[in-house]
Amino acid sequence: MNNAAPSYSALVAQPFRDELTAVNFKELLTPAEVDSALNRQDDKIILVVLNSVCGCAARSARPGAILSMLNGVVPDEYVTLFAGMEKEAVEHFREKYLQGSTPSSPNIALFKNGQLVYHLQRYQVEGKAAEGIAKELTGVFDTVCTKRNSPEEINKLKSYIVNRYVSDESLNT
């Protein structure tokens, strides 16, 4: 058995990847890409979503991360890795950047100059609604981020959120 091979079909993972890349998350597919994104000394705040196919990723982690992007101040960059897919990149990320954390997914973390600033682990995601995740993240953004979110970006995100998450039936209630 090849342990480096993806755990899921690319067809299964793609919609979950697309949910984040549609709002400008950059995928990190190799250990070198992980280091290039996170191990910089430029004072930028980087939000990382360790994505997953699990229910808590779909129910709250991905939507919560996306909702948090509506805040007035936001991270400078957004990146994502996919657990069970790019296994070397994910293993490198966990070993180098999440030392001492239980290897699980999903995870949402903020980094500055290669250092972990904030970490929301799976056990902290489970049982929370997306709005709760977003509220927790925006509280952190308000204290560590300096990039102002533009009205254009907020409107674009709102449109995406409505198209992605709001059903016609919920609009009629």
N, C-alpha and C positions, 0 to 999 in steps of 0.2 A: 504494500500500500504506500502510495506517495503522499507523505504528510505535507509536502509543500504545495500540492495541488489544491485548487479551490474546493471548498466544502460544498458550494452551491453551484448550480448552473448559472452561467452568465445571464441567461434569460430571466431567471428568478431574481437575481440581484439588481438588474438594470433599472427597474422602476424605482427602487429605493435609492439608487445612486442619483437618478434623474431628479428626484425630489429636492436634493440639495444642490446639484450642479445647476439646476434651473434658476437658482437664486444666487449664483456666482460663487459657490464653494468650489475650490480647486481640489481635484483628487490627487492624493499622494499615493503613488503606486510602488515606489521602491524605497529602501532605506536611505539612499542618497537624496531623494526628493523630500523625505521627512526631515533630514538634517538641514537641507537647503531652506526649507520653510521655517523651521523652528530654532535652529542654532545660529541665529543672527544677533548682532549687537547694534540694532538700529532703533531701539525703544518702541518698536511697533507692538501692538497687542494683537495676537493671533488667536482666533477661536478655532478649536479643533473638535470635530464631531467624529468619534469612533463609531461608525455606522454599523448596522446589523439588520438581519432579517427578522429578528424577534418582535413579538407583539409590543413590548414596551418602547422599542425604537419607533415603531409606526404610530403607536397611540399617543406618545407624548414627547419623546426625545427629539425626533426630527421636526415635528410641528412646533414644539416649544422653542427650539433653536431658531427656526424661521420667524416665529412671532417676536422673538427678542430683537430681531433685526429692525423692528419698527421704532425702537427707542431713539431718543434724541441724540445720545452719544453711543457709538458702537465701536467694536473692534476694527482695527485697520484692515485685517484680512481674515478670510474664512477658508479653512481647509478641511478635508475629510479623508478618512481611511475606512476601509471596509473589512470588518472582522470576518474571517472565514474565506476571504478572497485573496488579497495580496498579503499572504501570511508572513513573508519575510519583512515587509514594511511594518506590519502591525506588531510583530514580535520586537522589532527594533524600537518602535515607538514606545511600547510598554516597558521594555528593559531600560531604555535610556532616559525617557521623559516621564514615566509614571512609576518610578522605582518605589517599592513598598506598597503599591496598590494591588488589590486582587485583580488578576486578569479576567475581565468580563467586558461585555458590551451590552448596550451602548454606554459611552462615556462622553462627556462634554468637558472640555478643558480650555483654559486661557493661559497663554504663555507670553512672556516678555523677556527678550534677550536670552532665550533658551531656558528660562526658569519657569516652573509651574507657578502660576499666580492663583489659580482657582481650579477646582476639580469637582465635577458632579459625577459620581459613580452610579453604576446600574442600580444598586440597592437604594440610592437616593432618587432615582427616576421612577422605579416601580411604584405603582399606585398613585402617582401624581398625574394631574391633567396637564395638557400642553400649556395652558395659561399659567399654571403654577410654576412650571419649569421656566417659562419666559419671564415671569415676575422675579424669580430667583436670579436668573441671568442678568436682567436689566438692573437689578440692585447692585450687582458686581460691576457692570458696565459703568454705572454712574460714579463709581469710586475709582476705577482704574483706566477707563478709556477717555480719550480726548477728541477723537474724530467725530465731527458733527455730521449727522445724517441729513442728507438733502431732502427737501420736499418731493423732488422728482423720484428719488429712490424709494421713499416711503410710499408714494402713490403707486409705483410699479410693484412693490411688494404687496401692498393691499390688494391690488388687482390679482396678483398670483394667488394669494391666500384665498380670496373669494372664489376664484375659478377652481382651485385645487380642493378646498375643504368645505365649502358651503354648498349644500345641496339645494335644489329648487324647492324641495319640500320644507326645508328649515326656514326658507324665506317666507313661506306662506303661513307660518305659525305665529 
